[in-house]
């Protein structure tokens, strides 16, 4: 059996779990880069029986899966992966399964970005390293309003943290109810525009779908306070990059913290890298030791269970 671990950027997969039981059944190859050309991917992946994929870093559409004649098992980190055509995989007799996903890392990073923006951590650090001293005036979190777009599993944790900082918390999403907000002690906002106009910080915690692509664009930025910050640790395409850059450059908002992008890794020449007022991190939301231990530990368990014909966490279309 041949097993491929994809997109291990930091070369940590084999250190994050005991793969020795798997190695007794086959050879493991680790890839640290991400290929986007489908022909190159087919050439790379054709020999493998098992693919271990990290979230949505390498999409597996039907056009690719249909060319991988040897593939029998896909194990994705996380309970779902919208970048895998599960229906096509199942039709070809390929089992697709997932792992658990701790829900603490992304909310923590969300607040790292909020604090970084509010207190100007990066420019102040740069000033210190260049021999300077104080250069800005920070924004207090206590008493400020955090508007949360999407109050699901991650959004709810962000709300809890915000309240510990003494923030007023509001929330909106298309199907969000007043009852859900009341459970969490959060104010329900009747519309997206109302939330945007009221908040000092806006954070997004929505799944990517046809409905949410471009959800934050030119119109939305014009609703926000010019002192407000946007944070996106959800999915890149939810925010229109060009509209964001324009809003920051023209002072329509104070800045933004981004951890997710339309194309990842973000191209070196991408305009976002050149826009002042942005705090950028390279999709670190789930990149923590605990998460890696769960992701790769359960990947090993899934492969071994599949080999033995034991129950596994199968993902269905």
ChimeraX attribute file (.defattr): number of C-alpha atoms within 10 A of each C-alpha:
attribute: neighborCount
match mode: 1-to-1
recipient: residues
	/A:1	14
	/A:2	16
	/A:3	24
	/A:4	20
	/A:5	19
	/A:6	22
	/A:7	21
	/A:8	18
	/A:9	14
	/A:10	8
	/A:11	13
	/A:12	14
	/A:13	23
	/A:14	15
	/A:15	11
	/A:16	17
	/A:17	18
	/A:18	15
	/A:19	18
	/A:20	11
	/A:21	12
	/A:22	17
	/A:23	13
	/A:24	9
	/A:25	13
	/A:26	13
	/A:27	12
	/A:28	18
	/A:29	13
	/A:30	17
	/A:31	15
	/A:32	15
	/A:33	15
	/A:34	15
	/A:35	16
	/A:36	12
	/A:37	8
	/A:38	14
	/A:39	11
	/A:40	10
	/A:41	16
	/A:42	16
	/A:43	11
	/A:44	14
	/A:45	21
	/A:46	15
	/A:47	16
	/A:48	20
	/A:49	19
	/A:50	22
	/A:51	22
	/A:52	24
	/A:53	26
	/A:54	22
	/A:55	22
	/A:56	17
	/A:57	18
	/A:58	18
	/A:59	18
	/A:60	22
	/A:61	17
	/A:62	15
	/A:63	12
	/A:64	17
	/A:65	21
	/A:66	15
	/A:67	14
	/A:68	19
	/A:69	14
	/A:70	16
	/A:71	23
	/A:72	17
	/A:73	23
	/A:74	27
	/A:75	29
	/A:76	26
	/A:77	24
	/A:78	21
	/A:79	15
	/A:80	21
	/A:81	21
	/A:82	15
	/A:83	13
	/A:84	23
	/A:85	19
	/A:86	24
	/A:87	16
	/A:88	17
	/A:89	23
	/A:90	16
	/A:91	10
	/A:92	16
	/A:93	12
	/A:94	20
	/A:95	20
	/A:96	25
	/A:97	25
	/A:98	24
	/A:99	24
	/A:100	16
	/A:101	18
	/A:102	15
	/A:103	13
	/A:104	17
	/A:105	18
	/A:106	24
	/A:107	23
	/A:108	17
	/A:109	20
	/A:110	25
	/A:111	16
	/A:112	13
	/A:113	25
	/A:114	24
	/A:115	17
	/A:116	17
	/A:117	25
	/A:118	20
	/A:119	17
	/A:120	18
	/A:121	16
	/A:122	12
	/A:123	16
	/A:124	17
	/A:125	14
	/A:126	12
	/A:127	14
	/A:128	13
	/A:129	10
	/A:130	9
	/A:131	8
	/A:132	11
	/A:133	12
	/A:134	10
	/A:135	11
	/A:136	11
	/A:137	9
	/A:138	13
	/A:139	16
	/A:140	13
	/A:141	20
	/A:142	13
	/A:143	13
	/A:144	17
	/A:145	20
	/A:146	28
	/A:147	29
	/A:148	29
	/A:149	22
	/A:150	21
	/A:151	25
	/A:152	15
	/A:153	12
	/A:154	20
	/A:155	20
	/A:156	21
	/A:157	17
	/A:158	25
	/A:159	25
	/A:160	16
	/A:161	14
	/A:162	19
	/A:163	17
	/A:164	10
	/A:165	14
	/A:166	14
	/A:167	18
	/A:168	20
	/A:169	24
	/A:170	23
	/A:171	32
	/A:172	25
	/A:173	20
	/A:174	12
	/A:175	8
	/A:176	17
	/A:177	15
	/A:178	15
	/A:179	11
	/A:180	16
	/A:181	20
	/A:182	11
	/A:183	9
	/A:184	14
	/A:185	15
	/A:186	23
	/A:187	17
	/A:188	21
	/A:189	22
	/A:190	15
	/A:191	12
	/A:192	19
	/A:193	16
	/A:194	15
	/A:195	25
	/A:196	28
	/A:197	18
	/A:198	18
	/A:199	24
	/A:200	25
	/A:201	26
	/A:202	24
	/A:203	25
	/A:204	25
	/A:205	25
	/A:206	21
	/A:207	15
	/A:208	16
	/A:209	12
	/A:210	9
	/A:211	10
	/A:212	15
	/A:213	16
	/A:214	18
	/A:215	18
	/A:216	20
	/A:217	17
	/A:218	18
	/A:219	11
	/A:220	18
	/A:221	22
	/A:222	15
	/A:223	17
	/A:224	25
	/A:225	18
	/A:226	18
	/A:227	14
	/A:228	23
	/A:229	25
	/A:230	28
	/A:231	25
	/A:232	21
	/A:233	24
	/A:234	24
	/A:235	21
	/A:236	20
	/A:237	18
	/A:238	25
	/A:239	26
	/A:240	17
	/A:241	19
	/A:242	12
	/A:243	17
	/A:244	24
	/A:245	20
	/A:246	15
	/A:247	22
	/A:248	20
	/A:249	15
	/A:250	11
	/A:251	14
	/A:252	19
	/A:253	23
	/A:254	22
	/A:255	25
	/A:256	25
	/A:257	23
	/A:258	22
	/A:259	21
	/A:260	24
	/A:261	24
	/A:262	13
	/A:263	11
	/A:264	15
	/A:265	14
	/A:266	15
	/A:267	11
	/A:268	9
	/A:269	8
	/A:270	10
	/A:271	12
	/A:272	20
	/A:273	13
	/A:274	11
	/A:275	15
	/A:276	12
	/A:277	20
	/A:278	21
	/A:279	21
	/A:280	15
	/A:281	15
	/A:282	13
	/A:283	20
	/A:284	13
	/A:285	18
	/A:286	20
	/A:287	13
	/A:288	13
	/A:289	12
	/A:290	14
	/A:291	20
	/A:292	21
	/A:293	16
	/A:294	19
	/A:295	26
	/A:296	27
	/A:297	18
	/A:298	22
	/A:299	25
	/A:300	21
	/A:301	18
	/A:302	24
	/A:303	23
	/A:304	17
	/A:305	14
	/A:306	16
	/A:307	12
	/A:308	9
	/A:309	9
	/A:310	10
	/A:311	9
	/A:312	17
	/A:313	16
	/A:314	15
	/A:315	19
	/A:316	13
	/A:317	12
